Amino acid sequence: MKTFLKIITLALIMQSSICHSQTICDGGFADVYPCNDYDLMANIPLATFFSSAGNDCWGWTDTTTGKEYALMATNNKTAFIDITTPYNPIYLGNLPTATVSSSWRDVKVYKDHAFIVSEATSHGMQVFDLT
């Protein structure tokens, strides 16, 4: 559950290009973001990923190291972020789209693999081994 809450927080904060650091949820907002009693821990602007929009976020915990990761689906790639230290997320890299940019990309994790799909023509499914 801890990872899921971090992922939700990260998904909300990644919708902006303004950098923020730890911000307490007060009156239903952490800065300009709705928070529902979750504090804003950090923000990585979409520009960091060379993306213009984000549309899905999922998490994965490495069972070997215990490290926690966010996988952020953007208009043109899937970004991988180490969120083990939530106030200091580390952008690790990305998996570019299989075809062209799209307003919809979805990523889910099963065991140690990320499964990424998109509405882009001929995109199919990308499978990424997270280990």
N, CA, C and O atoms as CSV, one atom per row, in Angstrom:
chain,resi,resn,atom,element,x,y,z
A,1,MET,N,N,0.821,-1.187,0.000
A,1,MET,CA,C,0.000,0.000,0.000
A,1,MET,C,C,0.870,1.258,0.000
A,1,MET,O,O,0.515,2.257,-0.625
A,2,LYS,N,N,1.998,1.213,0.693
A,2,LYS,CA,C,2.899,2.362,0.765
A,2,LYS,C,C,3.336,2.780,-0.646
A,2,LYS,O,O,3.318,3.967,-0.972
A,3,THR,N,N,3.725,1.816,-1.477
A,3,THR,CA,C,4.148,2.120,-2.833
A,3,THR,C,C,3.005,2.708,-3.635
A,3,THR,O,O,3.208,3.669,-4.377
A,4,PHE,N,N,1.814,2.158,-3.505
A,4,PHE,CA,C,0.666,2.666,-4.252
A,4,PHE,C,C,0.419,4.134,-3.932
A,4,PHE,O,O,0.140,4.923,-4.835
A,5,LEU,N,N,0.516,4.512,-2.664
A,5,LEU,CA,C,0.295,5.896,-2.276
A,5,LEU,C,C,1.361,6.808,-2.862
A,5,LEU,O,O,1.058,7.926,-3.278
A,6,LYS,N,N,2.603,6.344,-2.900
A,6,LYS,CA,C,3.667,7.134,-3.515
A,6,LYS,C,C,3.390,7.315,-5.006
A,6,LYS,O,O,3.594,8.401,-5.550
A,7,ILE,N,N,2.932,6.265,-5.657
A,7,ILE,CA,C,2.670,6.312,-7.094
A,7,ILE,C,C,1.555,7.301,-7.396
A,7,ILE,O,O,1.673,8.107,-8.319
A,8,ILE,N,N,0.479,7.246,-6.631
A,8,ILE,CA,C,-0.618,8.186,-6.830
A,8,ILE,C,C,-0.120,9.614,-6.665
A,8,ILE,O,O,-0.447,10.485,-7.470
A,9,THR,N,N,0.664,9.854,-5.629
A,9,THR,CA,C,1.212,11.187,-5.402
A,9,THR,C,C,2.099,11.604,-6.562
A,9,THR,O,O,2.006,12.738,-7.031
A,10,LEU,N,N,2.959,10.707,-7.033
A,10,LEU,CA,C,3.846,11.023,-8.136
A,10,LEU,C,C,3.059,11.292,-9.403
A,10,LEU,O,O,3.407,12.197,-10.161
A,11,ALA,N,N,2.007,10.529,-9.649
A,11,ALA,CA,C,1.184,10.737,-10.843
A,11,ALA,C,C,0.555,12.124,-10.827
A,11,ALA,O,O,0.520,12.802,-11.854
A,12,LEU,N,N,0.065,12.542,-9.688
A,12,LEU,CA,C,-0.543,13.872,-9.583
A,12,LEU,C,C,0.467,14.979,-9.810
A,12,LEU,O,O,0.169,15.965,-10.483
A,13,ILE,N,N,1.648,14.825,-9.258
A,13,ILE,CA,C,2.613,15.905,-9.351
A,13,ILE,C,C,3.279,15.992,-10.713
A,13,ILE,O,O,3.829,17.037,-11.060
A,14,MET,N,N,3.242,14.929,-11.485
A,14,MET,CA,C,3.921,14.943,-12.771
A,14,MET,C,C,3.098,15.608,-13.865
A,14,MET,O,O,3.536,15.663,-15.014
A,15,GLN,N,N,1.941,16.101,-13.539
A,15,GLN,CA,C,1.095,16.765,-14.526
A,15,GLN,C,C,1.537,18.208,-14.765
A,15,GLN,O,O,0.953,18.879,-15.615
A,16,SER,N,N,2.515,18.697,-14.069
A,16,SER,CA,C,2.933,20.092,-14.163
A,16,SER,C,C,4.392,20.187,-14.566
A,16,SER,O,O,5.153,19.231,-14.418
A,17,SER,N,N,4.776,21.341,-15.075
A,17,SER,CA,C,6.182,21.551,-15.391
A,17,SER,C,C,6.857,22.434,-14.336
A,17,SER,O,O,8.005,22.842,-14.515
A,18,ILE,N,N,6.161,22.727,-13.253
A,18,ILE,CA,C,6.722,23.536,-12.180
A,18,ILE,C,C,7.307,22.605,-11.121
A,18,ILE,O,O,6.638,21.674,-10.673
A,19,CYS,N,N,8.541,22.852,-10.724
A,19,CYS,CA,C,9.182,22.006,-9.714
A,19,CYS,C,C,8.668,22.350,-8.324
A,19,CYS,O,O,8.516,23.520,-7.974
A,20,HIS,N,N,8.407,21.331,-7.554
A,20,HIS,CA,C,7.985,21.497,-6.165
A,20,HIS,C,C,8.751,20.496,-5.320
A,20,HIS,O,O,9.195,19.459,-5.812
A,21,SER,N,N,8.896,20.812,-4.073
A,21,SER,CA,C,9.441,19.847,-3.135
A,21,SER,C,C,8.359,19.545,-2.115
A,21,SER,O,O,7.195,19.878,-2.338
A,22,GLN,N,N,8.711,18.935,-1.025
A,22,GLN,CA,C,7.730,18.500,-0.035
A,22,GLN,C,C,6.745,19.617,0.310
A,22,GLN,O,O,7.132,20.720,0.695
A,23,THR,N,N,5.465,19.296,0.159
A,23,THR,CA,C,4.402,20.248,0.472
A,23,THR,C,C,3.305,19.495,1.211
A,23,THR,O,O,2.817,18.469,0.737
A,24,ILE,N,N,2.926,20.001,2.358
A,24,ILE,CA,C,1.902,19.381,3.192
A,24,ILE,C,C,0.529,19.538,2.552
A,24,ILE,O,O,0.208,20.594,2.007
A,25,CYS,N,N,-0.273,18.494,2.619
A,25,CYS,CA,C,-1.661,18.550,2.178
A,25,CYS,C,C,-2.440,19.355,3.213
A,25,CYS,O,O,-2.515,18.972,4.381
A,26,ASP,N,N,-3.017,20.467,2.778
A,26,ASP,CA,C,-3.747,21.337,3.690
A,26,ASP,C,C,-5.027,21.801,3.000
A,26,ASP,O,O,-4.974,22.402,1.927
A,27,GLY,N,N,-6.159,21.526,3.607
A,27,GLY,CA,C,-7.426,21.934,3.022
A,27,GLY,C,C,-7.730,21.245,1.710
A,27,GLY,O,O,-8.429,21.801,0.862
A,28,GLY,N,N,-7.207,20.029,1.530
A,28,GLY,CA,C,-7.470,19.275,0.305
A,28,GLY,C,C,-6.508,19.557,-0.836
A,28,GLY,O,O,-6.665,19.016,-1.931
A,29,PHE,N,N,-5.497,20.415,-0.584
A,29,PHE,CA,C,-4.520,20.725,-1.630
A,29,PHE,C,C,-3.107,20.712,-1.068
A,29,PHE,O,O,-2.867,21.159,0.053
A,30,ALA,N,N,-2.175,20.194,-1.862
A,30,ALA,CA,C,-0.748,20.329,-1.607
A,30,ALA,C,C,-0.264,21.245,-2.724
A,30,ALA,O,O,-0.092,20.811,-3.863
A,31,ASP,N,N,-0.047,22.505,-2.392
A,31,ASP,CA,C,0.189,23.557,-3.378
A,31,ASP,C,C,-1.065,23.641,-4.249
A,31,ASP,O,O,-2.150,23.899,-3.726
A,32,VAL,N,N,-0.947,23.433,-5.554
A,32,VAL,CA,C,-2.118,23.540,-6.442
A,32,VAL,C,C,-2.746,22.182,-6.747
A,32,VAL,O,O,-3.700,22.108,-7.522
A,33,TYR,N,N,-2.229,21.111,-6.153
A,33,TYR,CA,C,-2.664,19.761,-6.479
A,33,TYR,C,C,-3.663,19.211,-5.461
A,33,TYR,O,O,-3.402,19.275,-4.260
A,34,PRO,N,N,-4.802,18.672,-5.910
A,34,PRO,CA,C,-5.703,17.986,-4.969
A,34,PRO,C,C,-4.940,16.852,-4.295
A,34,PRO,O,O,-4.174,16.150,-4.955
A,35,CYS,N,N,-5.136,16.660,-2.985
A,35,CYS,CA,C,-4.278,15.699,-2.288
A,35,CYS,C,C,-4.999,14.677,-1.430
A,35,CYS,O,O,-4.400,13.644,-1.128
A,36,ASN,N,N,-6.226,14.886,-1.019
A,36,ASN,CA,C,-6.968,13.895,-0.255
A,36,ASN,C,C,-6.143,13.311,0.896
A,36,ASN,O,O,-6.080,12.092,1.056
A,37,ASP,N,N,-5.519,14.167,1.690
A,37,ASP,CA,C,-4.709,13.796,2.851
A,37,ASP,C,C,-3.355,13.161,2.519
A,37,ASP,O,O,-2.749,12.525,3.381
A,38,TYR,N,N,-2.879,13.323,1.293
A,38,TYR,CA,C,-1.544,12.832,0.921
A,38,TYR,C,C,-0.652,14.031,0.663
A,38,TYR,O,O,-1.024,14.931,-0.090
A,39,ASP,N,N,0.516,14.054,1.276
A,39,ASP,CA,C,1.447,15.155,1.069
A,39,ASP,C,C,2.159,14.992,-0.270
A,39,ASP,O,O,2.394,13.876,-0.734
A,40,LEU,N,N,2.496,16.116,-0.878
A,40,LEU,CA,C,3.279,16.146,-2.103
A,40,LEU,C,C,4.742,15.983,-1.713
A,40,LEU,O,O,5.282,16.816,-0.984
A,41,MET,N,N,5.383,14.935,-2.181
A,41,MET,CA,C,6.762,14.663,-1.770
A,41,MET,C,C,7.783,15.288,-2.719
A,41,MET,O,O,8.819,15.782,-2.273
A,42,ALA,N,N,7.497,15.270,-4.038
A,42,ALA,CA,C,8.440,15.802,-5.023
A,42,ALA,C,C,7.731,15.899,-6.367
A,42,ALA,O,O,6.624,15.392,-6.543
A,43,ASN,N,N,8.386,16.554,-7.298
A,43,ASN,CA,C,7.847,16.690,-8.643
A,43,ASN,C,C,8.985,16.607,-9.648
A,43,ASN,O,O,10.017,17.259,-9.494
A,44,ILE,N,N,8.784,15.804,-10.669
A,44,ILE,CA,C,9.699,15.789,-11.800
A,44,ILE,C,C,8.897,16.314,-12.988
A,44,ILE,O,O,7.940,15.667,-13.413
A,45,PRO,N,N,9.266,17.460,-13.526
A,45,PRO,CA,C,8.515,18.022,-14.648
A,45,PRO,C,C,8.530,17.095,-15.868
A,45,PRO,O,O,9.520,16.409,-16.121
A,46,LEU,N,N,7.435,17.081,-16.614
A,46,LEU,CA,C,7.354,16.271,-17.835
A,46,LEU,C,C,8.457,16.643,-18.825
A,46,LEU,O,O,8.898,15.798,-19.603
A,47,ALA,N,N,8.900,17.880,-18.803
A,47,ALA,CA,C,9.976,18.315,-19.695
A,47,ALA,C,C,11.254,17.506,-19.466
A,47,ALA,O,O,12.057,17.344,-20.385
A,48,THR,N,N,11.446,17.000,-18.250
A,48,THR,CA,C,12.607,16.156,-17.957
A,48,THR,C,C,12.618,14.916,-18.844
A,48,THR,O,O,13.678,14.422,-19.227
A,49,PHE,N,N,11.419,14.421,-19.165
A,49,PHE,CA,C,11.281,13.228,-19.997
A,49,PHE,C,C,11.196,13.571,-21.483
A,49,PHE,O,O,11.058,12.674,-22.315
A,50,PHE,N,N,11.277,14.860,-21.826
A,50,PHE,CA,C,11.048,15.321,-23.194
A,50,PHE,C,C,9.684,14.857,-23.671
A,50,PHE,O,O,9.530,14.366,-24.789
A,51,SER,N,N,8.692,15.024,-22.794
A,51,SER,CA,C,7.306,14.644,-23.073
A,51,SER,C,C,6.414,15.851,-22.814
A,51,SER,O,O,6.778,16.758,-22.065
A,52,SER,N,N,5.244,15.849,-23.443
A,52,SER,CA,C,4.324,16.969,-23.260
A,52,SER,C,C,3.097,16.603,-22.449
A,52,SER,O,O,2.353,17.488,-22.026
A,53,ALA,N,N,2.867,15.306,-22.220
A,53,ALA,CA,C,1.695,14.875,-21.458
A,53,ALA,C,C,1.987,13.534,-20.788
A,53,ALA,O,O,2.770,12.722,-21.283
A,54,GLY,N,N,1.336,13.333,-19.657
A,54,GLY,CA,C,1.410,12.053,-18.967
A,54,GLY,C,C,0.007,11.516,-18.809
A,54,GLY,O,O,-0.936,12.289,-18.642
A,55,ASN,N,N,-0.153,10.175,-18.859
A,55,ASN,CA,C,-1.517,9.657,-18.789
A,55,ASN,C,C,-1.681,8.390,-17.962
A,55,ASN,O,O,-2.813,7.943,-17.776
A,56,ASP,N,N,-0.624,7.799,-17.464
A,56,ASP,CA,C,-0.767,6.628,-16.613
A,56,ASP,C,C,0.499,6.488,-15.787
A,56,ASP,O,O,1.579,6.902,-16.209
A,57,CYS,N,N,0.356,5.906,-14.618
A,57,CYS,CA,C,1.493,5.685,-13.743
A,57,CYS,C,C,1.249,4.400,-12.965
A,57,CYS,O,O,0.133,4.145,-12.514
A,58,TRP,N,N,2.275,3.604,-12.812
A,58,TRP,CA,C,2.176,2.347,-12.096
A,58,TRP,C,C,3.443,2.168,-11.293
A,58,TRP,O,O,4.426,2.871,-11.528
A,59,GLY,N,N,3.443,1.249,-10.357
A,59,GLY,CA,C,4.606,1.050,-9.508
A,59,GLY,C,C,5.128,-0.373,-9.537
A,59,GLY,O,O,4.432,-1.303,-9.944
A,60,TRP,N,N,6.362,-0.520,-9.100
A,60,TRP,CA,C,7.000,-1.826,-8.990
A,60,TRP,C,C,8.005,-1.756,-7.850
A,60,TRP,O,O,8.726,-0.769,-7.705
A,61,THR,N,N,8.048,-2.808,-7.045
A,61,THR,CA,C,9.042,-2.940,-5.987
A,61,THR,C,C,9.957,-4.103,-6.322
A,61,THR,O,O,9.488,-5.222,-6.531
A,62,ASP,N,N,11.239,-3.853,-6.376
A,62,ASP,CA,C,12.239,-4.885,-6.637
A,62,ASP,C,C,12.329,-5.768,-5.396
A,62,ASP,O,O,12.726,-5.299,-4.330
A,63,THR,N,N,11.966,-7.031,-5.528
A,63,THR,CA,C,11.956,-7.932,-4.373
A,63,THR,C,C,13.371,-8.255,-3.880
A,63,THR,O,O,13.545,-8.687,-2.741
A,64,THR,N,N,14.367,-8.050,-4.724
A,64,THR,CA,C,15.744,-8.312,-4.325
A,64,THR,C,C,16.313,-7.179,-3.481
A,64,THR,O,O,16.965,-7.426,-2.467
A,65,THR,N,N,16.069,-5.938,-3.896
A,65,THR,CA,C,16.665,-4.779,-3.220
A,65,THR,C,C,15.683,-4.019,-2.340
A,65,THR,O,O,16.099,-3.264,-1.461
A,66,GLY,N,N,14.384,-4.207,-2.565
A,66,GLY,CA,C,13.373,-3.452,-1.839
A,66,GLY,C,C,13.147,-2.057,-2.391
A,66,GLY,O,O,12.315,-1.315,-1.868
A,67,LYS,N,N,13.875,-1.684,-3.444
A,67,LYS,CA,C,13.709,-0.354,-4.043
A,67,LYS,C,C,12.349,-0.263,-4.730
A,67,LYS,O,O,11.822,-1.243,-5.257
A,68,GLU,N,N,11.802,0.958,-4.702
A,68,GLU,CA,C,10.488,1.204,-5.288
A,68,GLU,C,C,10.619,2.117,-6.505
A,68,GLU,O,O,11.399,3.070,-6.513
A,69,TYR,N,N,9.832,1.796,-7.530
A,69,TYR,CA,C,9.920,2.516,-8.792
A,69,TYR,C,C,8.544,2.951,-9.273
A,69,TYR,O,O,7.546,2.263,-9.058
A,70,ALA,N,N,8.510,4.110,-9.930
A,70,ALA,CA,C,7.318,4.567,-10.630
A,70,ALA,C,C,7.586,4.413,-12.120
A,70,ALA,O,O,8.676,4.722,-12.601
A,71,LEU,N,N,6.586,3.935,-12.841
A,71,LEU,CA,C,6.658,3.837,-14.293
A,71,LEU,C,C,5.604,4.794,-14.827
A,71,LEU,O,O,4.407,4.577,-14.636
A,72,MET,N,N,6.044,5.846,-15.489
A,72,MET,CA,C,5.159,6.907,-15.944
A,72,MET,C,C,4.986,6.829,-17.447
A,72,MET,O,O,5.947,6.980,-18.201
A,73,ALA,N,N,3.746,6.590,-17.883
A,73,ALA,CA,C,3.437,6.554,-19.312
A,73,ALA,C,C,3.200,7.990,-19.781
A,73,ALA,O,O,2.370,8.705,-19.222
A,74,THR,N,N,3.923,8.392,-20.790
A,74,THR,CA,C,3.765,9.727,-21.347
A,74,THR,C,C,3.299,9.613,-22.792
A,74,THR,O,O,3.055,8.514,-23.289
A,75,ASN,N,N,3.177,10.743,-23.454
A,75,ASN,CA,C,2.710,10.722,-24.838
A,75,ASN,C,C,3.683,10.017,-25.782
A,75,ASN,O,O,3.269,9.570,-26.851
A,76,ASN,N,N,4.973,9.903,-25.419
A,76,ASN,CA,C,5.940,9.351,-26.363
A,76,ASN,C,C,6.911,8.316,-25.781
A,76,ASN,O,O,7.854,7.897,-26.452
A,77,LYS,N,N,6.676,7.909,-24.535
A,77,LYS,CA,C,7.590,6.926,-23.929
A,77,LYS,C,C,7.046,6.467,-22.581
A,77,LYS,O,O,6.012,6.947,-22.116
A,78,THR,N,N,7.758,5.534,-21.966
A,78,THR,CA,C,7.506,5.166,-20.579
A,78,THR,C,C,8.767,5.510,-19.805
A,78,THR,O,O,9.855,5.031,-20.125
A,79,ALA,N,N,8.614,6.348,-18.780
A,79,ALA,CA,C,9.747,6.788,-17.975
A,79,ALA,C,C,9.842,5.937,-16.714
A,79,ALA,O,O,8.824,5.522,-16.160
A,80,PHE,N,N,11.064,5.679,-16.266
A,80,PHE,CA,C,11.327,4.877,-15.081
A,80,PHE,C,C,11.986,5.763,-14.024
A,80,PHE,O,O,13.028,6.373,-14.267
A,81,ILE,N,N,11.354,5.823,-12.834
A,81,ILE,CA,C,11.812,6.708,-11.774
A,81,ILE,C,C,11.982,5.913,-10.484
A,81,ILE,O,O,11.074,5.194,-10.066
A,82,ASP,N,N,13.140,6.044,-9.862
A,82,ASP,CA,C,13.383,5.432,-8.554
A,82,ASP,C,C,12.746,6.345,-7.510
A,82,ASP,O,O,13.162,7.493,-7.350
A,83,ILE,N,N,11.732,5.835,-6.796
A,83,ILE,CA,C,11.050,6.630,-5.771
A,83,ILE,C,C,11.280,6.048,-4.372
A,83,ILE,O,O,10.486,6.272,-3.459
A,84,THR,N,N,12.366,5.307,-4.221
A,84,THR,CA,C,12.690,4.710,-2.930
A,84,THR,C,C,12.773,5.782,-1.848
A,84,THR,O,O,12.294,5.585,-0.732
A,85,THR,N,N,13.376,6.899,-2.180
A,85,THR,CA,C,13.389,8.065,-1.300
A,85,THR,C,C,12.406,9.061,-1.927
A,85,THR,O,O,12.774,9.789,-2.849
A,86,PRO,N,N,11.173,9.099,-1.441
A,86,PRO,CA,C,10.113,9.835,-2.126
A,86,PRO,C,C,10.360,11.329,-2.310
A,86,PRO,O,O,9.852,11.916,-3.265
A,87,TYR,N,N,11.124,11.955,-1.424
A,87,TYR,CA,C,11.402,13.377,-1.580
A,87,TYR,C,C,12.593,13.632,-2.504
A,87,TYR,O,O,12.955,14.784,-2.746
A,88,ASN,N,N,13.200,12.565,-3.019
A,88,ASN,CA,C,14.330,12.691,-3.939
A,88,ASN,C,C,14.209,11.660,-5.062
A,88,ASN,O,O,15.047,10.763,-5.156
A,89,PRO,N,N,13.179,11.767,-5.924
A,89,PRO,CA,C,13.025,10.800,-7.009
A,89,PRO,C,C,14.170,10.927,-8.010
A,89,PRO,O,O,14.692,12.018,-8.243
A,90,ILE,N,N,14.550,9.795,-8.595
A,90,ILE,CA,C,15.658,9.778,-9.549
A,90,ILE,C,C,15.155,9.226,-10.878
A,90,ILE,O,O,14.737,8.071,-10.968
A,91,TYR,N,N,15.201,10.067,-11.908
A,91,TYR,CA,C,14.821,9.636,-13.257
A,91,TYR,C,C,15.936,8.747,-13.798
A,91,TYR,O,O,17.073,9.191,-13.956
A,92,LEU,N,N,15.601,7.492,-14.081
A,92,LEU,CA,C,16.604,6.513,-14.497
A,92,LEU,C,C,16.746,6.393,-16.009
A,92,LEU,O,O,17.841,6.140,-16.511
A,93,GLY,N,N,15.667,6.568,-16.724
A,93,GLY,CA,C,15.698,6.416,-18.168
A,93,GLY,C,C,14.308,6.150,-18.690
A,93,GLY,O,O,13.321,6.296,-17.970
A,94,ASN,N,N,14.235,5.750,-19.974
A,94,ASN,CA,C,12.923,5.551,-20.573
A,94,ASN,C,C,12.939,4.475,-21.642
A,94,ASN,O,O,13.990,4.069,-22.136
A,95,LEU,N,N,11.750,4.030,-21.979
A,95,LEU,CA,C,11.529,3.124,-23.100
A,95,LEU,C,C,10.707,3.912,-24.112
A,95,LEU,O,O,9.537,4.200,-23.859
A,96,PRO,N,N,11.302,4.272,-25.269
A,96,PRO,CA,C,10.565,5.049,-26.260
A,96,PRO,C,C,9.368,4.273,-26.809
A,96,PRO,O,O,9.329,3.044,-26.751
A,97,THR,N,N,8.401,5.005,-27.338
A,97,THR,CA,C,7.252,4.380,-27.965
A,97,THR,C,C,7.696,3.439,-29.085
A,97,THR,O,O,8.750,3.636,-29.691
A,98,ALA,N,N,6.898,2.432,-29.349
A,98,ALA,CA,C,7.205,1.495,-30.432
A,98,ALA,C,C,6.875,2.101,-31.795
A,98,ALA,O,O,7.359,1.618,-32.819
A,99,THR,N,N,6.054,3.156,-31.817
A,99,THR,CA,C,5.655,3.752,-33.101
A,99,THR,C,C,5.733,5.272,-33.050
A,99,THR,O,O,6.797,5.856,-33.253
A,100,VAL,N,N,4.591,5.910,-32.777
A,100,VAL,CA,C,4.505,7.370,-32.776
A,100,VAL,C,C,3.886,7.852,-31.462
A,100,VAL,O,O,3.326,7.067,-30.697
A,101,SER,N,N,4.000,9.153,-31.219
A,101,SER,CA,C,3.377,9.731,-30.028
A,101,SER,C,C,1.878,9.509,-30.053
A,101,SER,O,O,1.262,9.411,-31.114
A,102,SER,N,N,1.304,9.430,-28.858
A,102,SER,CA,C,-0.121,9.172,-28.732
A,102,SER,C,C,-0.617,9.819,-27.449
A,102,SER,O,O,0.133,9.951,-26.481
A,103,SER,N,N,-1.868,10.218,-27.443
A,103,SER,CA,C,-2.421,10.811,-26.227
A,103,SER,C,C,-2.763,9.748,-25.189
A,103,SER,O,O,-3.118,10.086,-24.060
A,104,TRP,N,N,-2.663,8.480,-25.550
A,104,TRP,CA,C,-2.968,7.411,-24.610
A,104,TRP,C,C,-1.896,6.337,-24.651
A,104,TRP,O,O,-1.587,5.789,-25.709
A,105,ARG,N,N,-1.336,6.045,-23.496
A,105,ARG,CA,C,-0.382,4.950,-23.311
A,105,ARG,C,C,-0.669,4.397,-21.926
A,105,ARG,O,O,-0.910,5.166,-20.996
A,106,ASP,N,N,-0.649,3.094,-21.770
A,106,ASP,CA,C,-0.980,2.477,-20.490
A,106,ASP,C,C,0.130,1.524,-20.109
A,106,ASP,O,O,0.652,0.796,-20.954
A,107,VAL,N,N,0.497,1.526,-18.822
A,107,VAL,CA,C,1.541,0.617,-18.335
A,107,VAL,C,C,1.038,-0.075,-17.077
A,107,VAL,O,O,0.487,0.560,-16.178
A,108,LYS,N,N,1.235,-1.382,-17.029
A,108,LYS,CA,C,0.917,-2.180,-15.841
A,108,LYS,C,C,2.080,-3.147,-15.618
A,108,LYS,O,O,2.810,-3.488,-16.549
A,109,VAL,N,N,2.234,-3.580,-14.371
A,109,VAL,CA,C,3.314,-4.497,-14.022
A,109,VAL,C,C,2.727,-5.805,-13.529
A,109,VAL,O,O,1.783,-5.825,-12.738
A,110,TYR,N,N,3.303,-6.899,-14.011
A,110,TYR,CA,C,2.986,-8.227,-13.490
A,110,TYR,C,C,4.312,-8.894,-13.182
A,110,TYR,O,O,5.155,-9.085,-14.059
A,111,LYS,N,N,4.477,-9.244,-11.909
A,111,LYS,CA,C,5.735,-9.804,-11.404
A,111,LYS,C,C,6.858,-8.830,-11.744
A,111,LYS,O,O,6.832,-7.696,-11.266
A,112,ASP,N,N,7.831,-9.220,-12.540
A,112,ASP,CA,C,8.983,-8.359,-12.822
A,112,ASP,C,C,8.986,-7.818,-14.253
A,112,ASP,O,O,10.045,-7.511,-14.801
A,113,HIS,N,N,7.811,-7.704,-14.852
A,113,HIS,CA,C,7.725,-7.204,-16.223
A,113,HIS,C,C,6.689,-6.091,-16.333
A,113,HIS,O,O,5.613,-6.161,-15.740
A,114,ALA,N,N,7.037,-5.064,-17.104
A,114,ALA,CA,C,6.097,-3.980,-17.411
A,114,ALA,C,C,5.485,-4.285,-18.773
A,114,ALA,O,O,6.182,-4.668,-19.712
A,115,PHE,N,N,4.175,-4.108,-18.862
A,115,PHE,CA,C,3.444,-4.312,-20.109
A,115,PHE,C,C,2.868,-2.967,-20.527
A,115,PHE,O,O,2.095,-2.355,-19.790
A,116,ILE,N,N,3.251,-2.514,-21.716
A,116,ILE,CA,C,2.917,-1.171,-22.173
A,116,ILE,C,C,2.167,-1.259,-23.494
A,116,ILE,O,O,2.624,-1.895,-24.444
A,117,VAL,N,N,1.003,-0.607,-23.537
A,117,VAL,CA,C,0.200,-0.576,-24.756
A,117,VAL,C,C,-0.155,0.871,-25.077
A,117,VAL,O,O,-0.049,1.759,-24.231
A,118,SER,N,N,-0.580,1.085,-26.320
A,118,SER,CA,C,-0.964,2.419,-26.761
A,118,SER,C,C,-2.011,2.307,-27.850
A,118,SER,O,O,-2.132,1.277,-28.513
A,119,GLU,N,N,-2.768,3.382,-28.025
A,119,GLU,CA,C,-3.748,3.414,-29.108
A,119,GLU,C,C,-3.099,3.727,-30.455
A,119,GLU,O,O,-3.767,3.665,-31.488
A,120,ALA,N,N,-1.819,4.060,-30.460
A,120,ALA,CA,C,-1.128,4.383,-31.714
A,120,ALA,C,C,-1.187,3.193,-32.671
A,120,ALA,O,O,-1.036,2.045,-32.255
A,121,THR,N,N,-1.402,3.470,-33.922
A,121,THR,CA,C,-1.500,2.431,-34.950
A,121,THR,C,C,-0.267,1.543,-34.942
A,121,THR,O,O,0.862,2.034,-34.930
A,122,SER,N,N,-0.486,0.239,-34.948
A,122,SER,CA,C,0.566,-0.791,-35.028
A,122,SER,C,C,1.514,-0.798,-33.829
A,122,SER,O,O,2.610,-1.350,-33.921
A,123,HIS,N,N,1.116,-0.198,-32.710
A,123,HIS,CA,C,1.994,-0.154,-31.542
A,123,HIS,C,C,2.180,-1.528,-30.906
A,123,HIS,O,O,3.292,-1.890,-30.522
A,124,GLY,N,N,1.100,-2.290,-30.794
A,124,GLY,CA,C,1.197,-3.586,-30.135
A,124,GLY,C,C,1.491,-3.430,-28.655
A,124,GLY,O,O,1.142,-2.420,-28.044
A,125,MET,N,N,2.139,-4.444,-28.082
A,125,MET,CA,C,2.477,-4.412,-26.664
A,125,MET,C,C,3.987,-4.464,-26.498
A,125,MET,O,O,4.657,-5.322,-27.073
A,126,GLN,N,N,4.511,-3.545,-25.712
A,126,GLN,CA,C,5.921,-3.581,-25.353
A,126,GLN,C,C,6.021,-4.294,-24.000
A,126,GLN,O,O,5.227,-4.033,-23.096
A,127,VAL,N,N,6.991,-5.185,-23.870
A,127,VAL,CA,C,7.230,-5.887,-22.606
A,127,VAL,C,C,8.645,-5.557,-22.173
A,127,VAL,O,O,9.599,-5.743,-22.929
A,128,PHE,N,N,8.772,-5.064,-20.942
A,128,PHE,CA,C,10.064,-4.629,-20.424
A,128,PHE,C,C,10.383,-5.415,-19.168
A,128,PHE,O,O,9.604,-5.412,-18.214
A,129,ASP,N,N,11.536,-6.095,-19.162
A,129,ASP,CA,C,12.002,-6.844,-17.995
A,129,ASP,C,C,12.588,-5.861,-16.981
A,129,ASP,O,O,13.632,-5.261,-17.236
A,130,LEU,N,N,11.940,-5.696,-15.860
A,130,LEU,CA,C,12.352,-4.711,-14.867
A,130,LEU,C,C,13.568,-5.140,-14.039
A,130,LEU,O,O,14.159,-4.320,-13.338
A,131,THR,N,N,13.935,-6.400,-14.117
A,131,THR,CA,C,15.090,-6.836,-13.343
A,131,THR,C,C,16.380,-6.365,-13.992
A,131,THR,O,O,17.465,-6.639,-13.479
